[in-house]
Amino acid sequence: MFDHEKLDAYRVSIAFIAWAGAILDEKPRRGRPSVLRHLEESSSSIALNIAEGNGKRSVPDRIRYLEIARGSALECAACLDVLVVRNSLLPDIASTGKATLVRIVSMVTRLIEKLLEQTSTSTSTSTSTTARTK
């Protein structure tokens, strides 16, 4: 098992891809509105960026990829809103997907905050170590 597969945010994002895939599969591929293509791409982007970011060695790189994943989740929520407004998706169905997206955004935000805490802790530790050696 890869490290990213252990992350709840990754597992929930994979579940969202499956959920969105069921909606996408109901619609014909030919002549598909751009919002559906965007939903397909941005839903995949969540999981892909969580996985790639988790594999980065530097904290700033990890944070950057997690922020992209969070942005992709927000894009998915907007896609669902567009589908509802265009009467292509029932509001109740969209609410189910958006609830999952809220979970993903929350989990990714916590991961980012945890990484930022590590960065500030290591920065303050190295600063105090430097001050003691002078």
C-alpha positions in Angstrom: 0.0 0.0 0.0 1.3 3.5 -0.9 1.4 6.1 1.8 -1.2 8.3 0.1 -3.7 5.4 0.2 -3.6 5.6 4.0 -4.9 9.1 4.0 -8.6 9.5 4.7 -8.7 12.5 2.3 -7.4 10.4 -0.5 -9.9 7.5 0.2 -12.9 9.9 0.4 -11.7 11.6 -2.8 -11.7 8.2 -4.6 -15.2 7.6 -3.3 -16.3 11.0 -4.7 -14.8 10.0 -8.1 -16.9 6.9 -8.1 -20.0 8.9 -7.1 -19.4 11.5 -9.8 -18.7 8.8 -12.3 -22.2 7.4 -11.8 -23.6 10.7 -12.7 -21.3 11.1 -15.7 -22.1 7.6 -16.9 -25.8 8.6 -17.1 -25.0 11.3 -19.6 -24.1 10.7 -23.2 -20.4 11.2 -23.9 -21.0 12.8 -27.2 -22.1 16.5 -26.9 -21.4 16.5 -23.2 -21.6 20.0 -21.7 -18.2 21.4 -20.7 -19.3 21.4 -17.0 -19.5 17.6 -17.1 -16.0 17.3 -18.6 -14.8 19.8 -16.0 -16.4 17.7 -13.2 -14.7 14.6 -14.5 -11.3 16.3 -14.6 -11.5 18.2 -11.4 -12.8 15.2 -9.4 -9.8 13.2 -10.6 -7.5 16.2 -9.8 -8.4 16.0 -6.1 -7.1 12.5 -5.7 -4.2 12.9 -8.1 -2.9 16.0 -6.3 -3.3 14.5 -2.8 -1.3 11.5 -4.0 1.4 13.5 -5.7 1.7 16.0 -2.9 2.0 13.3 -0.3 5.0 12.0 -2.3 6.9 15.3 -2.2 9.8 15.6 0.2 9.6 19.3 0.9 6.8 20.7 3.0 6.1 23.7 0.7 5.7 21.3 -2.3 3.3 19.1 -0.3 1.3 22.1 0.8 1.2 23.4 -2.8 -0.3 20.1 -4.1 -2.8 19.9 -1.2 -3.9 23.4 -2.0 -4.5 22.4 -5.6 -6.5 19.4 -4.4 -8.6 21.7 -2.2 -9.2 24.0 -5.1 -10.3 21.1 -7.3 -12.8 20.1 -4.7 -14.2 23.6 -4.6 -14.4 23.5 -8.4 -16.4 20.2 -8.2 -18.8 21.9 -5.8 -19.3 24.7 -8.4 -19.8 22.2 -11.2 -22.6 20.6 -9.2 -24.2 24.0 -8.6 -24.1 24.7 -12.4 -25.7 21.3 -13.1 -28.5 22.1 -10.7 -29.1 25.5 -12.1 -29.2 24.0 -15.6 -31.7 21.4 -14.4 -29.3 18.6 -15.3 -29.0 17.4 -11.7 -31.5 17.3 -8.8 -30.6 19.5 -5.8 -30.8 16.5 -3.4 -28.3 14.5 -5.5 -26.0 17.5 -5.7 -26.2 18.0 -1.9 -25.0 14.4 -1.4 -21.9 15.1 -3.5 -21.3 18.5 -1.9 -21.4 16.9 1.6 -18.6 14.6 0.5 -16.7 17.6 -0.9 -17.1 19.5 2.4 -15.5 16.5 4.1 -12.6 16.4 1.6 -12.0 20.2 1.9 -12.0 19.9 5.7 -9.6 17.0 5.7 -7.2 18.6 3.2 -7.3 21.8 5.1 -6.3 20.0 8.3 -3.4 18.3 6.5 -2.2 21.7 5.3 -2.5 23.2 8.8 -0.6 20.2 10.2 2.2 20.7 7.7 2.3 24.5 8.4 2.6 23.7 12.2 5.5 21.4 11.5 7.2 24.1 9.4 6.7 26.8 12.0 7.9 24.4 14.8 11.0 23.4 12.9 11.7 27.0 11.9 11.4 28.2 15.5 13.6 25.3 16.7 16.3 26.0 14.2 16.1 29.7 15.0 16.6 29.1 18.7 19.4 26.6 18.0 21.1 29.2 15.9 20.7 31.8 18.6 22.2 29.5 21.2 25.3 28.7 19.1 26.2 32.4 18.5 
